[in-house]
Amino acid sequence: MAELSKKTMDIVKATAAIVKANSEKITSRMYERMFSNYPYAKPLFKNAPKDQPKVLARAIVAYAENIDKLAALEPTLNRIAQHHVDTSILPEHYSWVGDSLLGAIKEVLGDAITDEVAAAWSEAYWFLANVLIQREKQLYQELLTEEKKQIVKQTAPILKEHGEAITTRMYEIMFANYPDAKALFANAPNNQNQILARSIVAYAENIEHLDALSGAVDKIAERHVKTKVKPIHYPWVIESLLQALSDVLGDAATEDVKKAWFAAYWFLAFILMNRETELYKAA
C-alpha cells in the first residue's frame, strides 16, 4: 500500500485546526448525509453510542494531528477495527462513509476547502480506510476458532429440528428490515426456507471438513451472481439469522452460540464473496 505523500500530510495537518473547530458539525452532517443517501448504513449504527458524532469527531481530529506519526494511534485503530468486525462492516461500506464525510467537510467549511485540500483529505481518508480494511480482513479470518467450531457442530441437532422455523423467521425479519432483499429472491423456489435450513445444518455438521461442501459453495456462489447478490447484502442475512435464532430457540440461543454462528457465517461468507468476485469478473 502506497504511503501518504508529504504534501498530503502537510495539508491535512495545516487544516487540522479548522476541522477541529468544526468537527462535531462535520460529523453530525456526515451522518445525516450518509443515512439519507445510503439508508442501509443506519442499521450498522443501531448500537452506536448517542454521542457517536462526538466520538468520530475526536477520532478524525486525532488522525489529522498525528497523520505523520500514526504509531501513536495504534491502540485506537485496533479498537476501531475490532468494533467494525463486531458490527459487520465490510470494505464496500467505506465508500459510503468517505463520500459522506468528504461531502460534509466541504459543506461545513465551504471556501476553506479548496480542490487541493479536498484531494488531500480524500487521499488521507482512503489511506486510513485501507489500513483498517486490512486489519479487519485479518480479524474476520480469525473469528472461527476451534472452540466456536465445536459450538456450531453441537448445535446441528437442534438446528435440524427447528431449521425451517428459523429460516422462515429469518426471511420475515430480513424482508421487513431490508425490503430491497425481496428482489434478490424474486425467482427463489417456494421451499427456499427448507433449502436454506438444509444448507445450514449441512454446514454445522461439516464445519470441521468444509471440503465436503465445495460443490455446494460453488452452486450457491453461481446463484448469488445470477441474482446480483453483493457483499453489502451479507450483513442483512447474519443480522436476521441471529435474531431468528433468538426468536425461535429462546434461551438455547446463548451469546456463545450466537457468537459462534456469527464467526461461522463470516468464514463462509468470505469464501462465497471471493468466489462471487471471480464470477462477476469472468462475466
C-alpha positions in Angstrom: 0.0 0.0 0.0 1.4 3.4 -1.0 2.4 5.7 1.7 0.9 9.1 2.1 2.7 11.9 0.3 4.4 14.6 2.4 2.3 17.2 0.6 -0.9 15.4 1.7 0.3 15.1 5.3 1.3 18.8 5.4 -2.1 19.9 4.0 -4.1 17.7 6.4 -2.0 18.9 9.4 -2.4 22.5 8.3 -6.2 22.2 8.2 -6.5 20.2 11.4 -7.3 23.3 13.4 -10.2 24.4 11.3 -11.5 20.9 11.1 -11.2 20.6 14.9 -13.1 23.8 15.5 -16.0 22.4 13.4 -15.6 18.7 13.9 -18.9 17.9 15.5 -20.8 19.9 12.9 -18.9 17.9 10.2 -19.6 14.5 11.7 -23.2 15.3 12.5 -23.7 16.4 8.9 -21.8 13.4 7.7 -24.3 11.0 9.4 -27.2 13.0 8.1 -25.8 12.7 4.5 -25.0 9.1 4.9 -28.3 8.0 6.3 -30.1 9.9 3.6 -28.0 8.8 0.7 -27.3 5.3 2.0 -30.2 4.3 4.2 -29.0 0.8 4.8 -26.0 2.3 6.6 -28.3 3.2 9.5 -28.7 -0.4 10.9 -24.9 -0.7 11.1 -25.0 2.1 13.8 -28.0 0.8 15.7 -25.9 0.1 18.8 -23.7 3.2 18.4 -23.5 5.5 21.5 -25.7 8.6 21.5 -22.6 10.8 21.2 -21.3 8.9 18.1 -20.7 12.2 16.1 -18.6 13.4 19.0 -16.7 10.1 19.2 -16.0 10.2 15.4 -15.1 13.9 15.6 -12.4 13.2 18.2 -11.0 10.3 16.0 -10.8 12.5 12.9 -9.0 15.3 14.7 -6.6 12.8 16.3 -5.9 11.4 12.9 -5.3 14.8 11.3 -3.0 15.9 14.1 -1.0 12.6 14.1 -1.0 11.9 10.4 2.8 11.9 10.3 3.1 9.6 13.3 0.4 7.1 13.1 2.1 4.7 15.5 0.6 6.9 18.2 -2.9 5.8 17.1 -2.2 2.1 17.0 -4.4 1.2 20.1 -7.3 3.3 18.7 -7.0 1.8 15.2 -7.1 -1.7 16.7 -10.3 -0.8 18.7 -12.0 0.6 15.7 -11.1 -2.4 13.5 -12.5 -4.8 16.2 -15.7 -2.7 16.5 -16.1 -2.7 12.8 -15.9 -6.5 12.7 -18.3 -6.9 15.6 -20.9 -4.8 13.6 -20.3 -6.5 10.2 -18.6 -3.6 8.5 -17.2 -4.6 5.1 -14.8 -2.8 2.6 -17.8 -1.9 0.5 -19.2 0.3 3.3 -16.1 2.6 3.3 -17.2 4.4 0.1 -20.4 5.4 1.9 -18.5 6.9 4.8 -15.9 8.5 2.6 -18.5 10.1 0.3 -20.5 11.4 3.2 -17.5 12.6 5.3 -15.8 14.4 2.5 -19.0 16.0 1.3 -19.7 17.2 4.9 -16.3 18.7 5.3 -16.8 20.7 2.0 -20.3 21.7 3.0 -19.4 22.9 6.5 -16.1 24.6 5.8 -17.1 26.0 2.4 -14.4 28.0 0.6 -11.7 26.9 3.1 -11.8 23.6 1.3 -10.1 24.2 -2.0 -9.7 21.4 -4.6 -6.2 20.8 -3.3 -7.4 20.4 0.3 -10.3 18.2 -0.7 -7.9 15.9 -2.6 -5.5 15.7 0.4 -8.3 14.8 2.7 -9.6 12.2 0.2 -6.2 10.6 0.0 -5.8 10.6 3.8 -9.3 9.1 4.2 -8.6 6.2 1.8 -5.2 5.6 3.2 -6.6 5.1 6.7 -9.6 3.2 5.3 -7.3 0.7 3.6 -5.3 0.3 6.8 -8.5 -0.6 8.7 -9.8 -2.8 5.8 -6.6 -5.0 6.0 -6.8 -5.3 9.8 -10.5 -6.2 9.6 -9.9 -8.8 7.0 -7.4 -10.5 9.3 -9.8 -10.3 12.3 -12.7 -11.8 10.2 -10.3 -14.7 9.3 -9.5 -15.3 13.0 -13.1 -15.3 14.2 -13.8 -19.0 13.7 -11.7 -20.6 16.4 -11.7 -24.4 17.2 -13.9 -23.7 20.2 -16.5 -21.9 18.1 -16.4 -24.7 15.5 -17.3 -27.2 18.2 -20.2 -25.0 19.4 -21.5 -24.8 15.9 -21.2 -28.5 15.4 -23.1 -29.1 18.7 -26.0 -27.0 17.6 -26.6 -29.2 14.5 -29.2 -31.4 16.1 -31.3 -28.5 17.4 -31.0 -26.7 14.0 -32.1 -29.9 12.3 -35.2 -29.9 14.5 -36.0 -26.2 14.2 -34.3 -25.3 11.0 -37.3 -24.4 8.9 -38.8 -22.3 11.7 -35.5 -20.5 12.0 -35.1 -19.8 8.2 -38.8 -18.8 7.8 -38.4 -16.3 10.7 -35.1 -15.1 9.2 -36.7 -14.2 5.9 -39.6 -12.5 7.7 -37.1 -10.3 9.6 -34.9 -9.6 6.6 -37.7 -8.6 4.3 -39.2 -6.4 6.9 -35.9 -4.6 7.7 -34.5 -4.7 4.3 -37.2 -4.5 1.6 -34.7 -4.5 -1.2 -33.8 -8.0 -0.3 -37.1 -9.3 -1.7 -35.8 -8.6 -5.2 -32.9 -10.9 -4.7 -35.3 -13.8 -4.0 -37.9 -12.9 -6.8 -37.2 -16.3 -8.5 -36.5 -18.4 -5.5 -38.3 -21.7 -5.2 -41.3 -21.9 -2.9 -39.4 -24.1 -0.5 -36.4 -21.7 -0.2 -36.7 -21.7 3.6 -36.3 -25.5 3.5 -33.4 -25.4 1.2 -31.6 -22.9 3.4 -32.4 -24.9 6.5 -30.8 -28.0 5.0 -27.7 -25.9 4.0 -27.3 -24.5 7.5 -27.5 -28.0 9.0 -25.0 -29.4 6.5 -22.6 -26.5 7.3 -22.9 -27.2 11.0 -22.3 -30.9 10.6 -19.3 -30.4 8.3 -17.8 -27.4 9.9 -14.5 -29.3 10.6 -14.2 -30.6 7.0 -15.6 -28.0 4.7 -14.1 -29.5 1.6 -17.1 -31.8 1.6 -19.2 -28.7 0.8 -17.1 -27.3 -2.0 -19.6 -28.3 -4.7 -22.5 -26.7 -2.8 -20.5 -23.5 -2.3 -19.9 -23.2 -6.0 -23.6 -23.6 -6.7 -24.5 -21.0 -4.1 -22.0 -18.5 -5.5 -23.2 -19.0 -9.0 -26.8 -18.4 -7.9 -25.8 -15.3 -6.0 -24.2 -13.9 -9.1 -27.3 -14.6 -11.2 -29.5 -12.9 -8.7 -27.0 -10.0 -8.2 -26.1 -10.6 -4.6 -23.3 -8.2 -3.5 -21.2 -8.0 -0.4 -23.4 -5.3 1.1 -26.2 -7.8 1.4 -24.3 -10.2 3.6 -24.7 -8.2 6.9 -28.5 -8.3 6.3 -28.5 -12.1 6.4 -26.4 -12.6 9.6 -28.4 -9.9 11.5 -31.7 -11.6 10.5 -30.4 -15.1 11.2 -29.1 -14.3 14.7 -32.4 -12.6 15.5 -34.3 -15.6 14.2 -32.2 -17.9 16.3 -33.1 -15.9 19.4 -36.8 -15.8 18.4 -37.2 -19.5 17.7 -34.7 -21.1 20.2 -35.2 -18.7 23.1 -32.7 -19.4 25.9 -31.0 -22.1 23.9 -29.6 -19.3 21.6 -27.0 -18.2 24.2 -24.5 -15.5 23.5 -21.8 -18.1 22.9 -24.0 -19.9 20.3 -24.7 -16.6 18.5 -21.0 -15.6 18.6 -20.1 -19.0 17.2 -22.6 -18.7 14.4 -21.5 -15.1 13.7 -18.0 -16.4 13.2 -19.0 -19.4 11.2 -21.2 -17.2 9.0 -18.5 -14.8 8.1 -16.0 -17.5 7.5 -18.3 -19.0 4.8 -19.4 -15.5 3.6 -15.9 -14.5 2.7 -15.4 -17.8 0.8 -18.6 -17.0 -1.1 -17.8 -13.3 -1.7 -14.3 -14.2 -3.0 -15.8 -16.8 -5.4 -18.5 -14.4 -6.5 -16.0 -11.7 -7.2 -14.2 -14.2 -9.5 -17.5 -15.0 -11.2 -18.5 -11.3 -11.6 -15.1 -10.6 -13.2 -15.5 -13.5 -15.6 -18.9 -12.4 -16.6 
